[in-house]
Amino acid sequence: MTDLRKIERALVSVSDKAGVVEFAKSLSDLGVRIISTGGTANTLRENGIDVTDVADITGFPEMMDGRVKTLHPKIHGGFLALRDNESHLAAMQMHSIDPIDLVVVNLYPFEQTVAKDDVTLEDAVENIDIGGPAMIRSASKNWQDVAVVTDPRLYDGIVDELRASAGSLSLSTRKRLAALAYTRTASYDLAISSYLARQLSDDDLVFLEPLNPLGGLIFIESENADEEPTDDLPASISIEMAKINDLRYGENPHQKAALYSTGESGGLANAEQLHGKEMSYNNYVDAEAAWDLVNDIDELTVAIIKHTNPSGVGMGASNEEAYRRALSTDPISAFGGIVAFNRTVDGVTAASVTQVFTEVVIAPDFDPEALAVFEQKKNLRVLRLAGSILGSSSKRYEIKQVSGGCLAQEVDDHRLLESDLKVVSERKPSESEIRSMLLAWRVCKHVKSNAIVLANETQTLGVGAGQMNRVDSVRIAAMRAERFDLPVKGSALASDAFFPFRDNVDEAAKLGVSAIIQPGGSIKDDESIAAANEHGITMAFTGIRHFKH
């Protein structure tokens, strides 16, 4: 028996109507008969698409303000009937139930509703979808016969496969769609239960961590009704992602990889590629590191990234000036790197970038002259991504998989201000030294630990990344500066974590460093401060650590 299933009848009922008209037109052109409800049916008819109302199938009108419309055996029987089961087919014939082969449903916008500052409990409850999840679950359960689509981002791929397969979808596609659909309903239910937990926490209930291996949210009556949760991170995290496309391979050729989207607007996964060959897994990882760095600095800044670490960062009055400074930090490591800008790229700068082999250029925008220059390099990937992902009002979590689970943490979006500096040395820093320290610190935050950055006011001079001890990081940063004839004397040194011993300060003094910025907090801080005073170095504590593993 073939694994293909002909799509002859589809039920389309969506809250988010993005792309649904074009999708429904494509289905209709392929001979698919469309059943629909309420607002979706009206939208399709207004655009010239022939639609059968659900009420005409069930014999019941929509009622109770639309709360009851699809919860009916003639709808769910059409989803759940097994096409190769004789008793199911007999029941369908007896009760005049027609099969439904494709279910296109997305849900009431509960998450968006409760995210509003002025949302009421009544508004939230009205945006809890009932019929939608029920249809999704019914159709997904019968994925051997029925396809279910819950995300507009999937429409184009479905149409392409239908056209290529004479109006049919494969078993592998139906399986994948079912898995995505169940992920969506799980995420939706979790959002509802989390919201209600927050609402009920003042009504003699407490919100506890999941107590079972499958997760879930547990509520129990409590004698301590005033007890508040102590953990700011959610008790459960659910992430729904849709595949955007397969990548050639992962970090290495023997590893398979793909790019997925969470559906949020913006972000690297949704960057617009203007030119060049397809992005690789490593391109995305490095581009994210580069974009994070330049968006963490308000001034015009250019960063060159290699293997997620900055090989050079420059600031200036123009992109060209900033790029030249970034390149001068380590022109050898810049070969095959990622270049990120936080301003629109011009033609002059583009010409400079193309003089060095570069994998990816990413910026908020590009002048036509810049694009014309980049297009002469057929393999150079050019990404346009507007908007910073750091410092936004919404919380972002970083999630890292470990065996048996995941680690989650808030994103490190801390920004140091000059007023945050605590000068602990006898000598106070000059204005120039303060600017140098701040640049070194901002770059150091984006360097793998143990991290050391040497910088002046406008550029990095040396970067020591990912070493097992901090003294080696200092020496590597100094070696890079010396290699490219960059003057370290009078520069600032930033460390992502405190100095456990004074040896780091002594090494910095040998180089001629005049200012040090570090978190502080070691039990031997006094020794480091004393060393700074001995060498005439000004030292400032930030009180913030920026480990990056």
N, C-alpha and C positions, 0 to 999 in steps of 0.2 A: 504494500500500500504506500502510495506516494506521501511524502511529508508536507506537500503543498495543500493549502486550503483556499478554495476560491472565495473571494469576498463578494457576496451578492447583496447583503443587507447590512447597513451600519446604523447604529444609534449615536447621534451626535448631540451632546448636552454639555455646554461648557460655560463656566463663569468668566474665565479669561478668553476673550474672543480674538486674541491676536492670531492672525494667520488662518482662522477657521474658515473664512469665506473661500480663500484660494484652495485650501485643502478640500473642502466640500465640493468645489467646482471640479477639482481633479478626480475625486471619487465619482461624481456624477458622470463625467466624461468617460470613465471606465465602465459605466453601466451599473454602478452601485446604487441601490435604492436607499434613500436616507430617511430615517425616522428622527424626530427631534422634539424638543420641549420648549415652551414659553419663549423667552427672549432669544434663545438661539434659533428657534424656528422662524421667528420674525426677521431676524438678521439675515438668515439664508434666503428667505422669500424676497426680501427687499433687494437682494442681489441676483434675483432671477433663478434661484435654485429650487427645484421641485422637492417638496418636503411632505412627509406624512406625519401628522401629529400623534404623539403617544396616546392621547385621549381617544383617537380613532382606533387604535390597536386594543386598548384596554376596555373601552366602553365606559370609562369613568372620566369626568372632567378633572382638571387640576383643582384642588380645593385647599382650604385652610391656608390661604396666602402662599400657595405653592409648596407647602410642606409635604403634601401627598400628591404624587403624580406618577412616579415610576415604580413604586413598591407594589407590584402586581405579578401574578403568575404568568401572564402572557408576555411580560417583559423578561423576568428572571428565568422563566422556563426556556425562553429563546436563547439565553446565555448558557444555562447549565446542562441542557440536554446533550448527552453523548451521541454523536452522529452515527456511531457504529454499534449502538446498543438498541436491540429490537424493542425492548419494553419502553425505552425512552421515546423512540420514534412512534410507537403505538399511542403513548400518552399524548404526544404532541398532536397526532392526528385526531384523537378523540376530543381534545379540548381546543382545537383550532389554534395551535401555537406554531408560529413560524420561527425558524432559526434566525438568530442574529449573529453575524460572523465577525463584526468589528464594532467595538465600543470605544467611543471617543469622549472622554469625560475629564474635566478638571474641576476642582472643588471650590466651594465658596471661600473667599479670601480671609480665612480666620486669622492666619498669622499676621497679615497686613493690618487687619482690624485691631487686634489687641496691641499692636505696636504703637498705635496712636496714643498720645498723651491724654486725650480727653475721652477715651473709650469708656462706655458704661458696661456693666455686666449684661444688661438687656441687649445691647448692640452685639456684644461678643456671642451671646447665646444664639441670636438670630443668624449669625454667620457660621454656625456649626452645621455642616452639610450632613445629611442623613442618606438621602437617596443616592448621592454620588458615590460615597464609599461602598455602599451596598452593591451598586452595579459593578464597581471596579473589582470587588472581591469575588462576586459571582463569575464575572467574565474571566478573571485571572485563574480561578480554580479550574476552569475548563480550557486551559491554554492549548490543549491538544486539538481543539476545534475552533477556538475564538481568540482573536487578537484584541488587546486593550491598549489604548494610547492615552496617557495622562499628562503629556507635556507637549506644548506647541513646538518645541525644538526638535521633536521626533517626526513632525509632519513630512518634511522633505524626503527623509530617508524612506518612509513608508511608501510615498508616491513613487519614488524611484524603483523600489522593489516591485510594486504592483505593475508598473509599466514594463519592467523587464521580465516578469513572470506571468504574463497574460492574465493579470488581475488576481494573482494569488500571493499568499505570504507563506514563507517556509516555517517549519517547526522550530528551527533555531531562533528565528525572529520572534515567534509567538512566546517561546520560553523567556527570551530576554525581556520582552515587553511585560510579561507577567511578573518577573522579578522586580522590575522597575516600579510596577504598579503597587505591589505589596510594600515596597520601600516607601512609596508616597503615602499610602494609608497609615503606615506605622508612624511616619514623621508627623502626619496630620493629627493622629490620636495623641501623640506625645505632646504636641503643642497645646492641645485642648486640656489634657490632664495637668500639664505644668501650669497653665494659666489658672485653672480652677484651684490648684493647690495653693497658689499665691492668694487667691480670693478667700479661701477657707481657712487660712492659717490663723485668723483671728477668732474663729468660731470653735474653740476648744479642740482644734486639730493641730497636729504637728506634721511636718513634711520630712520624711525620713529617706535616707539613702536606700537604694534597692537592696532587698535582702535575699533575692533569689538569683541564680546564675543567668537567667535570661533577662535580667534588668527589670524595668517596670517601676511604677511609682506606687508607694504604699502609704496609706493613711491610717492612723490609729487614734483612738480617743486618748487624751492625755490629762493627767492631773495637773500638769504645768502648762496651762494654756498660754501663758505669757512668754514661754521659752521661744527664743528666736533661732533660726538656723544660723550656724556659724560659718558655713562654706558658701562663698559667693559664686563658685562655679556651679552650673546646673547639676542636678542629681543624675540626669541622663542627657546624652547628646545624640541626636540623630541627624545624619547627613544624607540628603538625597542628591544624587548626581546623575546626570545623563551624559553618555559618551558623545563627545563632539567628533572625534575621529581617532583612528588608530595611528600610532607613530611607527616609524620604520623599525625602531627597537628602543630598548631602555638605555640605562647607563652604558651597557655593553651590548655588542651585536647578538649575543645568545639570549638576551632578556627581552621578552615581549613588553610592549607599553602602549598606553592610550592616553588621550587627554579627555578629562571629564569637566563638566561645568555644574556648579551648584545652582545656577539660574540667577544669581545675583548680577545686577548690572555692574559694568566696569570690571576691573580685575584683569590680570594677565591672560587668563583663559579666554577672555572675550576681546582681546586686543585685535585691532584691524591690521592684517598683514597687507602692506601696500606693494611689496615687491619681494622677489627672491624665492629660493627653493623652500620646501616645507621645513617647518621647525622640528628639531629633534628634542628628545627628552632632556638632554643636557642643556640645550639652548634655553628651554623654558626655566630650568632650575637657575641657571646663571642670569637670565634676563630678570627674573624675580628679585634676585639679590641686587642687581644693578638698579632696578627701578625703586626698590625700597630705600637704597642709599640716597639717591638724588632727591627723592621726595621727603627725606628727613632734614633737608637743608633748604631754608627759604631763599638764600641768595642764589644767583645764577651759578650752577654747578654742573660739572661733567665728571662722570665716573667711568673708569675702564675696569671691567671685572674679568677675572680668570679663575675658573674653578671655585666660584662663589666668593672669592676674596678680592678686594680691590687691589689691582696692581698700581693704580694711581688715581688721585682725585684732584681736580683743579677748580678754582673759582676765578672769575674775571669780569671785566666790563662787557665782554662779548663771548659767544660760544667758542669762537676761534681761539681767543686768548685762554679760556678755561681748558679747552681741549689740549692745547699745546702744553699747558702746565701739567695736566693729568698724564699725558704721554711721556713727559720728561722724567717722571718718577721711575718708570721702568719700561722703556720702549721695547725691550726684548720680550717681556711677559705679555705686552699688549698684543703681540702677534696672535691672531686667532681668538681675540677676546670679544667681549660684549661692551658696547659703548652706550651709555645712557645719558640723556640730557633732561633737565627740568624746564627748558625753554624751547620754543619753536626753533628748529634747525634751519639755518640759511645755507645758500649755495657755496659761499666761501668755506665755511666749516665742513660741509659735505666733501668738498674737494680735498681737504686735509685728511679727513677720515679715510678716504679711499686710497690714500698713499700707503696705508698699512693694512695688511690682510685682516679683515674684521668679519666675524660671524654674524653678528646681529647689531643693529642700531635701533634704539627705542627712545621715543620722545613723545611729548604731548601733541606735537604737530610738526609739519615740514613745509617750508616754502616750495613753490613749484620748481624753482631753480635747484633746490636741494634734491628733490625727487628725480629730476632729470639727470643729475650727477650720479646718484645712487643706482639708477636704472641701467647705467653703463656696466655695472658689476652684476652679472646675471645671477650669481649665487648669494649675494648679500641680502640677508633678510632685513626688511624695514618694517618696524611695528609702530603703529600710532596708538597711544593709550592716554586718553585725557583723564585728568583727575588723580589726586593723591590717594593712596590707600592707607596712609598713616595719619594719625591725628583726627580720624573721623569720630563723629559722635557715637556711632554704634560700636559695641565691643566686638573684637575679633578674637577668635581662639586659634591657637596653633595646635595641631593634633599630630602625634607621631605614633606609629604603630609599633608595639612590642609584642612578643609572643604571648598569646592569651588575652590581649587587650590593647588599649591605647593610652597614651599619656596626653593630657590636654592642659594648656596653660593660656593665660591671656597673652596677647601679642605684646612685645616689648616696644611700646610706643612712647616711652618717656623721652621728653625733650629737656635738655639742660639749659637753663637761662644763666646769664652772667650773675644775676642776683643770687643764684643757688650756690655759687662758689664760696667755699670756706678756706680762706688763706691761712695756712698753719705755719708758714716759715717766717723768719724774721724779715726777710726782704719781700716787699709787696710787688706784685707784677705790674709792668707797664701796660698801657692800653694795647700796644702791639703784641705783647706776650699773652694778654687775655684773648685776643682774637686768634692767635696761634693755638692756644690751648683748646679753645672751643672747637676749632676745625679738627684738630687732632682727636678730640673726644668724640665728635659726631661720626668721624670715620671709624674710629676704633670700635664703636658699637656694632659695626657691620663686618668685623673681622673675626675669623674663627679663633677661639681661645686656645692657648694663652695668646693674647693679642697685645702688640705694642705698635704704636704709630708715631712717627716723627713728622712734624709739619711746621711750616711757617704760616703766615697770615693767609696765603692764597693757594697753597698746594701741599700735598703730601710729599715727603722727602724719602721716606723709607717705611716699609710695612713688614712686621714680623708676625707671622700667623701660624696658629695650630701647633705650637711646640709644647713639649711635655714640661718644660720649665721656663719661667719668665725671663731669666737671664739670657737664655739662648734666643728668645724672641727679640730682646734688645739688640743683641749682637747681629742677628740677621737683618733687622731694620737698618742698623748702621752700615752693614756690608753692602746693602742695596744702594744706600745713599752714596757711599764712597765709590761704588762701581760706576755710577752715572754722574760723578763729579757734582753732586748736589751738596751745598754747604750746610752742615748740621750745626755749626757753631751759632748759638743764639736762638736755636729752634726750641719748639715745645715737644715734650714726650707725653703721650697718653697711654695709660694701662687700663685694660678692661676690668681688672680686679686689683685688690690691694697688694702692696709689696710685703711679702712675708719676712723679708730681711732687707738690710740696707744695701746689699750688693747691687741691686738694680740701680740705686741712686749713684753709687760709686761708678758703675759702668756708664751711666748717662753723663756724669761729670767728665769722664775721659773723652767723651765725644764733643764736649763743649755745649751740651744742652743747658739752656738758661731757665727753663720753666718745666714743671712736671704737674700733670693733672692725673689724679687717681682717686678711687673711691674712698680709701682709708678704711679703718675698721680692723686692722691687724693688731694682735696683742703686742707687736713690736713697732707700732706706728712711731713711737718716740725715737726709736733708732733711725728710722727713715727721715724723720724731721730733723734730727740732729745732723745726719749726713748732708741733707740739703743745706742746712745752715753753714756747715763746714765748707761746702763748695760754693757758697753764694748763690745757690739755686732757689728760685721762688717755687713754692709748692702749694697746690690747692687741692682740697678734698671735695668730692661731689656727694658722698653718701649714697651713691647708686652704683651697683655693679652691673656689667653688661656681658656676662658670659654668653657665648654663642657656640653651641655644640652641633 
